[in-house]
Amino acid sequence: MGVKVLELDDDFRRARFLLPLNWKSRNMGNHMFGGNQASLADPVAAMACVHLFPEYRIWTRRLTVDFKRPGATDLELRFEFPPSLEAKVRDELATQGRSNPEFEYGYYLADGTQCTWIRCTVAIREAGFRRKTGIAARIAGPPEKK
């Protein structure tokens, strides 16, 4: 995709990436393909969590992409892991052994206008966690809401 790293903190609490608009990423309307945006946005929050919570299993649980404006220029993805969210995750991990933090970040046009809004929920589980599947999941029933 030709992604360039513009900024990346050692602990991944802050990151900026440039997603270029070129012949490979341009759709028929001369704007950025939504799939390119989703592909880059998907692992960012999970990677930040891996750096901060390496002893846990981590994956993207849900990704919502809201295209507010057409991606008519190169796009800059801006991500930040707020200290308040990190504290909440640490507390949940200490008390429950799991957390599902929700991150909000986005893509910005060359003029600084946000064009795409991203909401990403990350699953953080203890190292030995195994999701119930098949018959075991049906017997256990739906997970409890907290």
MOURLIN-V613674 format. One record per backbone hydrogen bond with DSSP energy under -1.0 kcal/mol. NH is the residue of the N-H (numbers start at 1). CO is the residue of the C=O. E is the energy in kcal/mol with one decimal. If there is no record, write none. Layout:
nh=NH co=CO e=E
nh=NH co=CO e=E
This chain:
nh=4 co=18 e=-2.1
nh=6 co=16 e=-2.6
nh=7 co=16 e=-1.9
nh=9 co=14 e=-2.6
nh=12 co=9 e=-1.4
nh=15 co=79 e=-2.4
nh=16 co=7 e=-2.9
nh=17 co=77 e=-2.0
nh=18 co=4 e=-3.1
nh=19 co=75 e=-3.6
nh=26 co=22 e=-1.5
nh=27 co=31 e=-3.4
nh=30 co=27 e=-2.0
nh=32 co=71 e=-2.0
nh=33 co=25 e=-2.6
nh=37 co=33 e=-1.3
nh=38 co=34 e=-2.6
nh=39 co=35 e=-2.4
nh=40 co=36 e=-1.7
nh=41 co=37 e=-2.3
nh=42 co=38 e=-2.3
nh=47 co=43 e=-2.7
nh=48 co=44 e=-1.9
nh=49 co=45 e=-2.1
nh=50 co=46 e=-2.3
nh=51 co=47 e=-1.8
nh=52 co=48 e=-1.7
nh=53 co=49 e=-2.9
nh=56 co=53 e=-1.9
nh=57 co=125 e=-2.6
nh=59 co=123 e=-1.8
nh=61 co=121 e=-2.9
nh=62 co=121 e=-1.9
nh=64 co=119 e=-3.1
nh=66 co=117 e=-2.9
nh=68 co=66 e=-1.2
nh=68 co=115 e=-1.6
nh=69 co=115 e=-2.4
nh=72 co=70 e=-1.8
nh=75 co=19 e=-2.9
nh=76 co=108 e=-2.4
nh=77 co=17 e=-2.7
nh=78 co=106 e=-2.6
nh=79 co=15 e=-2.8
nh=81 co=13 e=-3.2
nh=86 co=82 e=-2.1
nh=87 co=83 e=-2.3
nh=88 co=84 e=-1.8
nh=89 co=85 e=-2.6
nh=90 co=86 e=-2.6
nh=91 co=87 e=-2.2
nh=92 co=88 e=-2.5
nh=93 co=89 e=-2.7
nh=94 co=90 e=-2.1
nh=95 co=91 e=-2.1
nh=96 co=92 e=-3.2
nh=99 co=124 e=-2.1
nh=103 co=120 e=-3.2
nh=105 co=118 e=-2.0
nh=106 co=78 e=-1.4
nh=107 co=116 e=-2.3
nh=108 co=76 e=-1.8
nh=109 co=113 e=-3.1
nh=112 co=109 e=-2.2
nh=115 co=107 e=-2.3
nh=116 co=107 e=-1.4
nh=117 co=66 e=-2.7
nh=118 co=105 e=-3.3
nh=119 co=64 e=-2.3
nh=120 co=103 e=-2.5
nh=121 co=62 e=-2.8
nh=122 co=101 e=-2.5
nh=123 co=59 e=-3.0
nh=124 co=99 e=-2.7
nh=125 co=57 e=-2.8
nh=129 co=126 e=-2.2
nh=136 co=133 e=-1.0
nh=138 co=134 e=-1.6
nh=139 co=135 e=-2.3
nh=140 co=136 e=-2.0
nh=141 co=137 e=-1.4
